[in-house]
Amino acid sequence: MTTAALVFGILGGLSAVMGGLTLGGVVPLLAPEFIWTFWFMVSFVFFLSSIACGVLGRRSEVED
């Protein structure tokens, strides 16, 4: 579970960076649906998944 937390955290960080670049106008829109709010919502979901996997991974280590 800690590996999944790491992967989700990295994906969340990359999504947040992409959202910031889109908001700043550095990266043009890839499609009309992929505006900056989309990227920040995706990063929010990935970060929450990362936290959940990290907590579940530590809980399973304690029980072993």
CHARMM internal coordinates of N, CA and C (Angstrom, degrees):
IC EDIT
DIST 1 N 1 CA 1.4394
DIST 1 CA 1 C 1.5290
ANGL 1 N 1 CA 1 C 111.65
DIST 1 C 2 N 1.3154
ANGL 1 CA 1 C 2 N 117.62
DIHE 1 N 1 CA 1 C 2 N -29.33
DIST 2 N 2 CA 1.4584
ANGL 1 C 2 N 2 CA 118.16
DIHE 1 CA 1 C 2 N 2 CA -179.33
DIST 2 CA 2 C 1.5262
ANGL 2 N 2 CA 2 C 111.07
DIHE 1 C 2 N 2 CA 2 C -70.53
DIST 2 C 3 N 1.3280
ANGL 2 CA 2 C 3 N 117.75
DIHE 2 N 2 CA 2 C 3 N -29.58
DIST 3 N 3 CA 1.4576
ANGL 2 C 3 N 3 CA 120.47
DIHE 2 CA 2 C 3 N 3 CA 175.73
DIST 3 CA 3 C 1.5243
ANGL 3 N 3 CA 3 C 110.33
DIHE 2 C 3 N 3 CA 3 C -67.23
DIST 3 C 4 N 1.3179
ANGL 3 CA 3 C 4 N 116.17
DIHE 3 N 3 CA 3 C 4 N -40.92
DIST 4 N 4 CA 1.4699
ANGL 3 C 4 N 4 CA 119.85
DIHE 3 CA 3 C 4 N 4 CA 177.16
DIST 4 CA 4 C 1.5280
ANGL 4 N 4 CA 4 C 110.30
DIHE 3 C 4 N 4 CA 4 C -63.76
DIST 4 C 5 N 1.3293
ANGL 4 CA 4 C 5 N 116.78
DIHE 4 N 4 CA 4 C 5 N -38.78
DIST 5 N 5 CA 1.4628
ANGL 4 C 5 N 5 CA 120.27
DIHE 4 CA 4 C 5 N 5 CA 178.06
DIST 5 CA 5 C 1.5280
ANGL 5 N 5 CA 5 C 110.37
DIHE 4 C 5 N 5 CA 5 C -62.43
DIST 5 C 6 N 1.3012
ANGL 5 CA 5 C 6 N 116.99
DIHE 5 N 5 CA 5 C 6 N -40.62
DIST 6 N 6 CA 1.4606
ANGL 5 C 6 N 6 CA 121.08
DIHE 5 CA 5 C 6 N 6 CA 178.59
DIST 6 CA 6 C 1.5262
ANGL 6 N 6 CA 6 C 110.91
DIHE 5 C 6 N 6 CA 6 C -64.83
DIST 6 C 7 N 1.3171
ANGL 6 CA 6 C 7 N 117.01
DIHE 6 N 6 CA 6 C 7 N -44.91
DIST 7 N 7 CA 1.4672
ANGL 6 C 7 N 7 CA 120.98
DIHE 6 CA 6 C 7 N 7 CA 179.85
DIST 7 CA 7 C 1.5258
ANGL 7 N 7 CA 7 C 110.64
DIHE 6 C 7 N 7 CA 7 C -63.21
DIST 7 C 8 N 1.3392
ANGL 7 CA 7 C 8 N 116.84
DIHE 7 N 7 CA 7 C 8 N -45.87
DIST 8 N 8 CA 1.4629
ANGL 7 C 8 N 8 CA 119.85
DIHE 7 CA 7 C 8 N 8 CA 179.44
DIST 8 CA 8 C 1.5286
ANGL 8 N 8 CA 8 C 111.38
DIHE 7 C 8 N 8 CA 8 C -64.47
DIST 8 C 9 N 1.3146
ANGL 8 CA 8 C 9 N 117.03
DIHE 8 N 8 CA 8 C 9 N -36.48
DIST 9 N 9 CA 1.4581
ANGL 8 C 9 N 9 CA 120.28
DIHE 8 CA 8 C 9 N 9 CA 177.70
DIST 9 CA 9 C 1.5198
ANGL 9 N 9 CA 9 C 112.40
DIHE 8 C 9 N 9 CA 9 C -65.21
DIST 9 C 10 N 1.3187
ANGL 9 CA 9 C 10 N 116.31
DIHE 9 N 9 CA 9 C 10 N -41.58
DIST 10 N 10 CA 1.4626
ANGL 9 C 10 N 10 CA 120.40
DIHE 9 CA 9 C 10 N 10 CA 178.12
DIST 10 CA 10 C 1.5249
ANGL 10 N 10 CA 10 C 110.52
DIHE 9 C 10 N 10 CA 10 C -65.57
DIST 10 C 11 N 1.3307
ANGL 10 CA 10 C 11 N 116.49
DIHE 10 N 10 CA 10 C 11 N -44.30
DIST 11 N 11 CA 1.4643
ANGL 10 C 11 N 11 CA 119.61
DIHE 10 CA 10 C 11 N 11 CA 178.38
DIST 11 CA 11 C 1.5223
ANGL 11 N 11 CA 11 C 111.59
DIHE 10 C 11 N 11 CA 11 C -63.59
DIST 11 C 12 N 1.3234
ANGL 11 CA 11 C 12 N 116.97
DIHE 11 N 11 CA 11 C 12 N -37.15
DIST 12 N 12 CA 1.4594
ANGL 11 C 12 N 12 CA 120.47
DIHE 11 CA 11 C 12 N 12 CA 176.78
DIST 12 CA 12 C 1.5154
ANGL 12 N 12 CA 12 C 111.66
DIHE 11 C 12 N 12 CA 12 C -64.70
DIST 12 C 13 N 1.3122
ANGL 12 CA 12 C 13 N 116.38
DIHE 12 N 12 CA 12 C 13 N -41.29
DIST 13 N 13 CA 1.4610
ANGL 12 C 13 N 13 CA 119.85
DIHE 12 CA 12 C 13 N 13 CA 177.81
DIST 13 CA 13 C 1.5194
ANGL 13 N 13 CA 13 C 112.51
DIHE 12 C 13 N 13 CA 13 C -65.25
DIST 13 C 14 N 1.3219
ANGL 13 CA 13 C 14 N 116.69
DIHE 13 N 13 CA 13 C 14 N -41.84
DIST 14 N 14 CA 1.4616
ANGL 13 C 14 N 14 CA 120.23
DIHE 13 CA 13 C 14 N 14 CA 177.97
DIST 14 CA 14 C 1.5261
ANGL 14 N 14 CA 14 C 111.52
DIHE 13 C 14 N 14 CA 14 C -65.24
DIST 14 C 15 N 1.3210
ANGL 14 CA 14 C 15 N 116.63
DIHE 14 N 14 CA 14 C 15 N -38.03
DIST 15 N 15 CA 1.4673
ANGL 14 C 15 N 15 CA 120.10
DIHE 14 CA 14 C 15 N 15 CA 178.05
DIST 15 CA 15 C 1.5280
ANGL 15 N 15 CA 15 C 110.84
DIHE 14 C 15 N 15 CA 15 C -66.47
DIST 15 C 16 N 1.3194
ANGL 15 CA 15 C 16 N 116.69
DIHE 15 N 15 CA 15 C 16 N -38.81
DIST 16 N 16 CA 1.4607
ANGL 15 C 16 N 16 CA 119.85
DIHE 15 CA 15 C 16 N 16 CA 178.07
DIST 16 CA 16 C 1.5286
ANGL 16 N 16 CA 16 C 111.34
DIHE 15 C 16 N 16 CA 16 C -66.12
DIST 16 C 17 N 1.3105
ANGL 16 CA 16 C 17 N 116.87
DIHE 16 N 16 CA 16 C 17 N -39.46
DIST 17 N 17 CA 1.4602
ANGL 16 C 17 N 17 CA 120.66
DIHE 16 CA 16 C 17 N 17 CA 177.35
DIST 17 CA 17 C 1.5286
ANGL 17 N 17 CA 17 C 110.07
DIHE 16 C 17 N 17 CA 17 C -64.71
DIST 17 C 18 N 1.3236
ANGL 17 CA 17 C 18 N 116.25
DIHE 17 N 17 CA 17 C 18 N -42.61
DIST 18 N 18 CA 1.4612
ANGL 17 C 18 N 18 CA 119.84
DIHE 17 CA 17 C 18 N 18 CA 178.39
DIST 18 CA 18 C 1.5270
ANGL 18 N 18 CA 18 C 111.06
DIHE 17 C 18 N 18 CA 18 C -62.68
DIST 18 C 19 N 1.3282
ANGL 18 CA 18 C 19 N 117.00
DIHE 18 N 18 CA 18 C 19 N -39.09
DIST 19 N 19 CA 1.4509
ANGL 18 C 19 N 19 CA 120.68
DIHE 18 CA 18 C 19 N 19 CA 176.77
DIST 19 CA 19 C 1.5169
ANGL 19 N 19 CA 19 C 112.16
DIHE 18 C 19 N 19 CA 19 C -63.89
DIST 19 C 20 N 1.3270
ANGL 19 CA 19 C 20 N 116.22
DIHE 19 N 19 CA 19 C 20 N -41.43
DIST 20 N 20 CA 1.4573
ANGL 19 C 20 N 20 CA 120.15
DIHE 19 CA 19 C 20 N 20 CA 177.43
DIST 20 CA 20 C 1.5146
ANGL 20 N 20 CA 20 C 112.79
DIHE 19 C 20 N 20 CA 20 C -65.15
DIST 20 C 21 N 1.3172
ANGL 20 CA 20 C 21 N 116.52
DIHE 20 N 20 CA 20 C 21 N -39.95
DIST 21 N 21 CA 1.4594
ANGL 20 C 21 N 21 CA 119.98
DIHE 20 CA 20 C 21 N 21 CA 177.91
DIST 21 CA 21 C 1.5236
ANGL 21 N 21 CA 21 C 111.55
DIHE 20 C 21 N 21 CA 21 C -67.24
DIST 21 C 22 N 1.3268
ANGL 21 CA 21 C 22 N 116.29
DIHE 21 N 21 CA 21 C 22 N -37.74
DIST 22 N 22 CA 1.4585
ANGL 21 C 22 N 22 CA 119.81
DIHE 21 CA 21 C 22 N 22 CA 177.94
DIST 22 CA 22 C 1.5229
ANGL 22 N 22 CA 22 C 110.33
DIHE 21 C 22 N 22 CA 22 C -68.48
DIST 22 C 23 N 1.3190
ANGL 22 CA 22 C 23 N 117.03
DIHE 22 N 22 CA 22 C 23 N -40.42
DIST 23 N 23 CA 1.4669
ANGL 22 C 23 N 23 CA 121.39
DIHE 22 CA 22 C 23 N 23 CA 178.92
DIST 23 CA 23 C 1.5294
ANGL 23 N 23 CA 23 C 110.83
DIHE 22 C 23 N 23 CA 23 C -63.80
DIST 23 C 24 N 1.3132
ANGL 23 CA 23 C 24 N 116.16
DIHE 23 N 23 CA 23 C 24 N -40.02
DIST 24 N 24 CA 1.4592
ANGL 23 C 24 N 24 CA 120.31
DIHE 23 CA 23 C 24 N 24 CA -179.81
DIST 24 CA 24 C 1.5162
ANGL 24 N 24 CA 24 C 113.95
DIHE 23 C 24 N 24 CA 24 C -76.20
DIST 24 C 25 N 1.3151
ANGL 24 CA 24 C 25 N 117.28
DIHE 24 N 24 CA 24 C 25 N -9.74
DIST 25 N 25 CA 1.4546
ANGL 24 C 25 N 25 CA 120.79
DIHE 24 CA 24 C 25 N 25 CA 179.74
DIST 25 CA 25 C 1.5124
ANGL 25 N 25 CA 25 C 114.17
DIHE 24 C 25 N 25 CA 25 C 82.12
DIST 25 C 26 N 1.3218
ANGL 25 CA 25 C 26 N 117.43
DIHE 25 N 25 CA 25 C 26 N 10.98
DIST 26 N 26 CA 1.4615
ANGL 25 C 26 N 26 CA 120.75
DIHE 25 CA 25 C 26 N 26 CA 179.71
DIST 26 CA 26 C 1.5255
ANGL 26 N 26 CA 26 C 110.22
DIHE 25 C 26 N 26 CA 26 C -72.43
DIST 26 C 27 N 1.3220
ANGL 26 CA 26 C 27 N 115.84
DIHE 26 N 26 CA 26 C 27 N -43.21
DIST 27 N 27 CA 1.4580
ANGL 26 C 27 N 27 CA 121.94
DIHE 26 CA 26 C 27 N 27 CA 179.75
DIST 27 CA 27 C 1.5249
ANGL 27 N 27 CA 27 C 108.02
DIHE 26 C 27 N 27 CA 27 C -103.96
DIST 27 C 28 N 1.3144
ANGL 27 CA 27 C 28 N 117.33
DIHE 27 N 27 CA 27 C 28 N 126.71
DIST 28 N 28 CA 1.4686
ANGL 27 C 28 N 28 CA 117.91
DIHE 27 CA 27 C 28 N 28 CA 177.25
DIST 28 CA 28 C 1.5251
ANGL 28 N 28 CA 28 C 110.36
DIHE 27 C 28 N 28 CA 28 C -69.25
DIST 28 C 29 N 1.3102
ANGL 28 CA 28 C 29 N 115.92
DIHE 28 N 28 CA 28 C 29 N 159.35
DIST 29 N 29 CA 1.4616
ANGL 28 C 29 N 29 CA 120.34
DIHE 28 CA 28 C 29 N 29 CA 179.76
DIST 29 CA 29 C 1.5185
ANGL 29 N 29 CA 29 C 109.80
DIHE 28 C 29 N 29 CA 29 C -62.71
DIST 29 C 30 N 1.3421
ANGL 29 CA 29 C 30 N 116.37
DIHE 29 N 29 CA 29 C 30 N 130.70
DIST 30 N 30 CA 1.4566
ANGL 29 C 30 N 30 CA 120.62
DIHE 29 CA 29 C 30 N 30 CA 177.19
DIST 30 CA 30 C 1.5252
ANGL 30 N 30 CA 30 C 110.11
DIHE 29 C 30 N 30 CA 30 C -74.56
DIST 30 C 31 N 1.2987
ANGL 30 CA 30 C 31 N 115.52
DIHE 30 N 30 CA 30 C 31 N -37.33
DIST 31 N 31 CA 1.4611
ANGL 30 C 31 N 31 CA 122.68
DIHE 30 CA 30 C 31 N 31 CA 177.42
DIST 31 CA 31 C 1.5286
ANGL 31 N 31 CA 31 C 106.30
DIHE 30 C 31 N 31 CA 31 C -152.19
DIST 31 C 32 N 1.3093
ANGL 31 CA 31 C 32 N 117.60
DIHE 31 N 31 CA 31 C 32 N 158.92
DIST 32 N 32 CA 1.4731
ANGL 31 C 32 N 32 CA 119.03
DIHE 31 CA 31 C 32 N 32 CA -179.19
DIST 32 CA 32 C 1.5312
ANGL 32 N 32 CA 32 C 113.69
DIHE 31 C 32 N 32 CA 32 C -60.40
DIST 32 C 33 N 1.3238
ANGL 32 CA 32 C 33 N 117.86
DIHE 32 N 32 CA 32 C 33 N -24.25
DIST 33 N 33 CA 1.4663
ANGL 32 C 33 N 33 CA 120.72
DIHE 32 CA 32 C 33 N 33 CA -179.20
DIST 33 CA 33 C 1.5240
ANGL 33 N 33 CA 33 C 112.74
DIHE 32 C 33 N 33 CA 33 C -78.47
DIST 33 C 34 N 1.3139
ANGL 33 CA 33 C 34 N 117.96
DIHE 33 N 33 CA 33 C 34 N -22.49
DIST 34 N 34 CA 1.4595
ANGL 33 C 34 N 34 CA 121.60
DIHE 33 CA 33 C 34 N 34 CA -173.09
DIST 34 CA 34 C 1.5228
ANGL 34 N 34 CA 34 C 111.16
DIHE 33 C 34 N 34 CA 34 C -93.11
DIST 34 C 35 N 1.3157
ANGL 34 CA 34 C 35 N 116.41
DIHE 34 N 34 CA 34 C 35 N 63.32
DIST 35 N 35 CA 1.4499
ANGL 34 C 35 N 35 CA 120.37
DIHE 34 CA 34 C 35 N 35 CA 176.00
DIST 35 CA 35 C 1.5257
ANGL 35 N 35 CA 35 C 108.61
DIHE 34 C 35 N 35 CA 35 C -85.33
DIST 35 C 36 N 1.3146
ANGL 35 CA 35 C 36 N 117.19
DIHE 35 N 35 CA 35 C 36 N 176.37
DIST 36 N 36 CA 1.4669
ANGL 35 C 36 N 36 CA 120.51
DIHE 35 CA 35 C 36 N 36 CA -172.96
DIST 36 CA 36 C 1.5231
ANGL 36 N 36 CA 36 C 112.30
DIHE 35 C 36 N 36 CA 36 C -63.34
DIST 36 C 37 N 1.3343
ANGL 36 CA 36 C 37 N 118.34
DIHE 36 N 36 CA 36 C 37 N -31.83
DIST 37 N 37 CA 1.4666
ANGL 36 C 37 N 37 CA 119.06
DIHE 36 CA 36 C 37 N 37 CA 179.75
DIST 37 CA 37 C 1.5244
ANGL 37 N 37 CA 37 C 111.14
DIHE 36 C 37 N 37 CA 37 C -67.17
DIST 37 C 38 N 1.3206
ANGL 37 CA 37 C 38 N 117.07
DIHE 37 N 37 CA 37 C 38 N -33.77
DIST 38 N 38 CA 1.4705
ANGL 37 C 38 N 38 CA 120.43
DIHE 37 CA 37 C 38 N 38 CA 175.96
DIST 38 CA 38 C 1.5215
ANGL 38 N 38 CA 38 C 110.76
DIHE 37 C 38 N 38 CA 38 C -60.07
DIST 38 C 39 N 1.3357
ANGL 38 CA 38 C 39 N 116.34
DIHE 38 N 38 CA 38 C 39 N -47.69
DIST 39 N 39 CA 1.4605
ANGL 38 C 39 N 39 CA 120.01
DIHE 38 CA 38 C 39 N 39 CA -177.12
DIST 39 CA 39 C 1.5288
ANGL 39 N 39 CA 39 C 111.57
DIHE 38 C 39 N 39 CA 39 C -64.81
DIST 39 C 40 N 1.3401
ANGL 39 CA 39 C 40 N 116.84
DIHE 39 N 39 CA 39 C 40 N -38.72
DIST 40 N 40 CA 1.4598
ANGL 39 C 40 N 40 CA 118.76
DIHE 39 CA 39 C 40 N 40 CA 179.18
DIST 40 CA 40 C 1.5261
ANGL 40 N 40 CA 40 C 111.77
DIHE 39 C 40 N 40 CA 40 C -70.97
DIST 40 C 41 N 1.3184
ANGL 40 CA 40 C 41 N 118.85
DIHE 40 N 40 CA 40 C 41 N -33.95
DIST 41 N 41 CA 1.4659
ANGL 40 C 41 N 41 CA 120.40
DIHE 40 CA 40 C 41 N 41 CA 175.47
DIST 41 CA 41 C 1.5247
ANGL 41 N 41 CA 41 C 111.22
DIHE 40 C 41 N 41 CA 41 C -67.38
DIST 41 C 42 N 1.3219
ANGL 41 CA 41 C 42 N 116.67
DIHE 41 N 41 CA 41 C 42 N -39.72
DIST 42 N 42 CA 1.4678
ANGL 41 C 42 N 42 CA 120.29
DIHE 41 CA 41 C 42 N 42 CA 177.22
DIST 42 CA 42 C 1.5295
ANGL 42 N 42 CA 42 C 109.87
DIHE 41 C 42 N 42 CA 42 C -63.76
DIST 42 C 43 N 1.3220
ANGL 42 CA 42 C 43 N 117.47
DIHE 42 N 42 CA 42 C 43 N -42.60
DIST 43 N 43 CA 1.4645
ANGL 42 C 43 N 43 CA 119.66
DIHE 42 CA 42 C 43 N 43 CA 179.47
DIST 43 CA 43 C 1.5261
ANGL 43 N 43 CA 43 C 110.96
DIHE 42 C 43 N 43 CA 43 C -65.33
DIST 43 C 44 N 1.3393
ANGL 43 CA 43 C 44 N 117.34
DIHE 43 N 43 CA 43 C 44 N -36.59
DIST 44 N 44 CA 1.4596
ANGL 43 C 44 N 44 CA 121.19
DIHE 43 CA 43 C 44 N 44 CA 176.59
DIST 44 CA 44 C 1.5301
ANGL 44 N 44 CA 44 C 110.87
DIHE 43 C 44 N 44 CA 44 C -61.07
DIST 44 C 45 N 1.3210
ANGL 44 CA 44 C 45 N 116.91
DIHE 44 N 44 CA 44 C 45 N -44.32
DIST 45 N 45 CA 1.4719
ANGL 44 C 45 N 45 CA 120.90
DIHE 44 CA 44 C 45 N 45 CA 178.84
DIST 45 CA 45 C 1.5252
ANGL 45 N 45 CA 45 C 110.39
DIHE 44 C 45 N 45 CA 45 C -64.25
DIST 45 C 46 N 1.3214
ANGL 45 CA 45 C 46 N 117.39
DIHE 45 N 45 CA 45 C 46 N -42.63
DIST 46 N 46 CA 1.4677
ANGL 45 C 46 N 46 CA 120.00
DIHE 45 CA 45 C 46 N 46 CA 179.18
DIST 46 CA 46 C 1.5237
ANGL 46 N 46 CA 46 C 111.67
DIHE 45 C 46 N 46 CA 46 C -65.27
DIST 46 C 47 N 1.3320
ANGL 46 CA 46 C 47 N 117.42
DIHE 46 N 46 CA 46 C 47 N -40.58
DIST 47 N 47 CA 1.4599
ANGL 46 C 47 N 47 CA 119.60
DIHE 46 CA 46 C 47 N 47 CA 179.15
DIST 47 CA 47 C 1.5289
ANGL 47 N 47 CA 47 C 111.37
DIHE 46 C 47 N 47 CA 47 C -66.30
DIST 47 C 48 N 1.3300
ANGL 47 CA 47 C 48 N 117.61
DIHE 47 N 47 CA 47 C 48 N -39.81
DIST 48 N 48 CA 1.4645
ANGL 47 C 48 N 48 CA 119.53
DIHE 47 CA 47 C 48 N 48 CA 176.30
DIST 48 CA 48 C 1.5246
ANGL 48 N 48 CA 48 C 111.36
DIHE 47 C 48 N 48 CA 48 C -64.84
DIST 48 C 49 N 1.3179
ANGL 48 CA 48 C 49 N 117.31
DIHE 48 N 48 CA 48 C 49 N -38.95
DIST 49 N 49 CA 1.4606
ANGL 48 C 49 N 49 CA 121.01
DIHE 48 CA 48 C 49 N 49 CA 176.12
DIST 49 CA 49 C 1.5205
ANGL 49 N 49 CA 49 C 110.85
DIHE 48 C 49 N 49 CA 49 C -63.70
DIST 49 C 50 N 1.3169
ANGL 49 CA 49 C 50 N 116.06
DIHE 49 N 49 CA 49 C 50 N -38.67
DIST 50 N 50 CA 1.4576
ANGL 49 C 50 N 50 CA 120.62
DIHE 49 CA 49 C 50 N 50 CA 178.09
DIST 50 CA 50 C 1.5306
ANGL 50 N 50 CA 50 C 111.22
DIHE 49 C 50 N 50 CA 50 C -62.67
DIST 50 C 51 N 1.3208
ANGL 50 CA 50 C 51 N 116.18
DIHE 50 N 50 CA 50 C 51 N -44.06
DIST 51 N 51 CA 1.4637
ANGL 50 C 51 N 51 CA 120.31
DIHE 50 CA 50 C 51 N 51 CA 178.95
DIST 51 CA 51 C 1.5248
ANGL 51 N 51 CA 51 C 110.70
DIHE 50 C 51 N 51 CA 51 C -64.09
DIST 51 C 52 N 1.3231
ANGL 51 CA 51 C 52 N 116.41
DIHE 51 N 51 CA 51 C 52 N -43.40
DIST 52 N 52 CA 1.4661
ANGL 51 C 52 N 52 CA 120.10
DIHE 51 CA 51 C 52 N 52 CA -179.95
DIST 52 CA 52 C 1.5221
ANGL 52 N 52 CA 52 C 111.55
DIHE 51 C 52 N 52 CA 52 C -63.07
DIST 52 C 53 N 1.3217
ANGL 52 CA 52 C 53 N 117.31
DIHE 52 N 52 CA 52 C 53 N -44.60
DIST 53 N 53 CA 1.4662
ANGL 52 C 53 N 53 CA 120.21
DIHE 52 CA 52 C 53 N 53 CA 179.11
DIST 53 CA 53 C 1.5257
ANGL 53 N 53 CA 53 C 111.38
DIHE 52 C 53 N 53 CA 53 C -66.24
DIST 53 C 54 N 1.3098
ANGL 53 CA 53 C 54 N 117.07
DIHE 53 N 53 CA 53 C 54 N -36.98
DIST 54 N 54 CA 1.4646
ANGL 53 C 54 N 54 CA 119.85
DIHE 53 CA 53 C 54 N 54 CA 178.23
DIST 54 CA 54 C 1.5171
ANGL 54 N 54 CA 54 C 112.34
DIHE 53 C 54 N 54 CA 54 C -65.45
DIST 54 C 55 N 1.3273
ANGL 54 CA 54 C 55 N 116.60
DIHE 54 N 54 CA 54 C 55 N -41.60
DIST 55 N 55 CA 1.4653
ANGL 54 C 55 N 55 CA 120.38
DIHE 54 CA 54 C 55 N 55 CA 179.19
DIST 55 CA 55 C 1.5290
ANGL 55 N 55 CA 55 C 110.41
DIHE 54 C 55 N 55 CA 55 C -67.64
DIST 55 C 56 N 1.3269
ANGL 55 CA 55 C 56 N 116.83
DIHE 55 N 55 CA 55 C 56 N -43.17
DIST 56 N 56 CA 1.4639
ANGL 55 C 56 N 56 CA 119.80
DIHE 55 CA 55 C 56 N 56 CA 179.34
DIST 56 CA 56 C 1.5228
ANGL 56 N 56 CA 56 C 111.40
DIHE 55 C 56 N 56 CA 56 C -66.11
DIST 56 C 57 N 1.3307
ANGL 56 CA 56 C 57 N 116.72
DIHE 56 N 56 CA 56 C 57 N -36.03
DIST 57 N 57 CA 1.4587
ANGL 56 C 57 N 57 CA 119.94
DIHE 56 CA 56 C 57 N 57 CA 178.25
DIST 57 CA 57 C 1.5152
ANGL 57 N 57 CA 57 C 112.12
DIHE 56 C 57 N 57 CA 57 C -66.04
DIST 57 C 58 N 1.3156
ANGL 57 CA 57 C 58 N 117.51
DIHE 57 N 57 CA 57 C 58 N -38.98
DIST 58 N 58 CA 1.4684
ANGL 57 C 58 N 58 CA 119.89
DIHE 57 CA 57 C 58 N 58 CA 179.23
DIST 58 CA 58 C 1.5203
ANGL 58 N 58 CA 58 C 111.27
DIHE 57 C 58 N 58 CA 58 C -73.48
DIST 58 C 59 N 1.3218
ANGL 58 CA 58 C 59 N 116.47
DIHE 58 N 58 CA 58 C 59 N -32.83
DIST 59 N 59 CA 1.4514
ANGL 58 C 59 N 59 CA 119.45
DIHE 58 CA 58 C 59 N 59 CA 178.91
DIST 59 CA 59 C 1.5291
ANGL 59 N 59 CA 59 C 110.05
DIHE 58 C 59 N 59 CA 59 C -65.93
DIST 59 C 60 N 1.3190
ANGL 59 CA 59 C 60 N 118.06
DIHE 59 N 59 CA 59 C 60 N -40.54
DIST 60 N 60 CA 1.4577
ANGL 59 C 60 N 60 CA 121.12
DIHE 59 CA 59 C 60 N 60 CA -179.65
DIST 60 CA 60 C 1.5265
ANGL 60 N 60 CA 60 C 110.90
DIHE 59 C 60 N 60 CA 60 C -69.56
DIST 60 C 61 N 1.3419
ANGL 60 CA 60 C 61 N 118.68
DIHE 60 N 60 CA 60 C 61 N -31.34
DIST 61 N 61 CA 1.4590
ANGL 60 C 61 N 61 CA 121.16
DIHE 60 CA 60 C 61 N 61 CA 177.54
DIST 61 CA 61 C 1.5244
ANGL 61 N 61 CA 61 C 110.65
DIHE 60 C 61 N 61 CA 61 C -68.45
DIST 61 C 62 N 1.3118
ANGL 61 CA 61 C 62 N 118.00
DIHE 61 N 61 CA 61 C 62 N -35.68
DIST 62 N 62 CA 1.4698
ANGL 61 C 62 N 62 CA 121.69
DIHE 61 CA 61 C 62 N 62 CA -178.92
DIST 62 CA 62 C 1.5211
ANGL 62 N 62 CA 62 C 110.26
DIHE 61 C 62 N 62 CA 62 C -70.34
DIST 62 C 63 N 1.3388
ANGL 62 CA 62 C 63 N 117.21
DIHE 62 N 62 CA 62 C 63 N -38.16
DIST 63 N 63 CA 1.4531
ANGL 62 C 63 N 63 CA 120.63
DIHE 62 CA 62 C 63 N 63 CA -177.05
DIST 63 CA 63 C 1.5122
ANGL 63 N 63 CA 63 C 112.88
DIHE 62 C 63 N 63 CA 63 C -73.38
DIST 63 C 64 N 1.3356
ANGL 63 CA 63 C 64 N 118.12
DIHE 63 N 63 CA 63 C 64 N -23.02
DIST 64 N 64 CA 1.4738
ANGL 63 C 64 N 64 CA 120.07
DIHE 63 CA 63 C 64 N 64 CA -179.45
DIST 64 CA 64 C 1.4818
ANGL 64 N 64 CA 64 C 113.62
DIHE 63 C 64 N 64 CA 64 C -72.28
END
COOR INIT
IC SEED 1 N 1 CA 1 C
IC BUILD
